[in-house]
Amino acid sequence: MRKIHSTLRLFFEAGLSIRAIARTLRVSPAVPAKGGMGDDIRRAEVAGLS
């Protein structure tokens, strides 16, 4: 849960790219490509969160 919160915060508030977020959170760059972070961000946008 903490990484999802951090991902959304870094994307929406700091304006970082998914790759930059992966580096910041020390997650493999392959994870966002498989829908991990990108999927979380997409779901937040659909839900109207920002």
Secondary structure, DSSP 8 states (H G I E B T S, - for coil): -HHHHHHHHHHHTS---HHHHHHHTT--THHHHTTHHHHHHHHHHHTT--
